[in-house]
Amino acid sequence: MPLKVSLVSADAEVWSGEASLVVARTVEGEIGFMTGHEPVLAILAEGQVRITETSGSKIIANAQDGFLSMEGDELTIVAGHATLES
């Protein structure tokens, strides 16, 4: 079962979908999420959010000023500012 991921900024949804792996930078350091990860609530640090879709495609976003929440197999990343890299 894949992760359900939602990455939102203050003014728009940046990306949402299913992923097999998400790596994000928190104030405590980088953390990776896969299905079955324990619940987490963390402060987001400025840096990349790297998403590997279930198809294997890679999505990279830059995010800062927010938090992330992992509950069940749902990961929500809320950033003050987030954009996808081209």
C-alpha positions in Angstrom: 0.0 0.0 0.0 1.5 3.4 -1.0 1.8 6.6 1.0 -0.8 9.2 0.4 1.1 12.5 0.2 -0.1 16.1 0.1 2.3 19.0 -0.2 0.7 22.4 0.2 1.9 25.9 0.5 0.1 28.9 2.1 -1.7 29.7 -1.1 -2.0 26.5 -3.1 -1.7 22.7 -3.3 1.8 22.1 -4.8 1.5 18.3 -5.3 -0.5 15.4 -4.1 -0.6 11.7 -5.0 0.8 8.3 -4.0 4.4 7.7 -3.3 6.7 4.8 -2.2 9.2 7.1 -0.5 9.3 10.8 0.7 12.4 12.4 2.1 12.1 15.8 3.8 14.3 18.1 5.8 13.2 19.0 9.4 14.9 21.1 12.0 16.2 17.7 13.5 17.6 16.6 10.1 16.4 14.7 7.1 13.8 12.0 7.6 12.5 9.4 5.1 8.9 8.1 5.1 7.6 4.8 3.7 4.4 2.9 4.3 4.1 1.8 7.9 6.2 4.7 9.4 5.4 5.6 12.9 3.4 8.8 13.5 5.5 12.0 13.4 4.8 15.7 13.8 7.9 17.8 12.9 8.9 21.3 12.0 9.9 21.7 8.4 13.3 23.2 7.7 14.2 25.0 4.5 15.3 22.5 1.8 14.2 19.9 -0.7 11.3 17.5 -0.4 12.1 14.4 -2.5 9.1 12.3 -3.6 9.4 8.9 -5.3 6.1 8.1 -6.9 4.8 4.5 -7.0 5.8 4.5 -10.7 9.4 5.3 -9.8 9.2 8.9 -11.1 11.0 11.5 -8.9 9.4 14.8 -7.8 11.5 17.5 -6.2 10.1 20.5 -4.4 11.7 23.3 -2.4 9.9 24.0 0.8 10.3 26.2 3.9 8.5 27.5 7.0 6.0 24.9 8.0 5.5 21.4 9.4 4.9 17.8 8.4 2.6 15.2 9.8 2.6 11.5 9.3 -0.4 9.5 10.5 -1.3 6.0 9.3 -0.1 6.0 5.7 -0.9 9.7 5.1 1.9 12.3 5.0 0.9 16.0 4.9 3.5 18.7 4.4 2.4 22.2 5.0 4.8 24.9 4.0 4.7 28.7 4.2 6.4 28.6 0.7 6.8 25.5 -1.6 7.5 25.2 -5.3 8.2 22.3 -7.6 11.6 22.2 -9.3 11.4 22.2 -13.1 
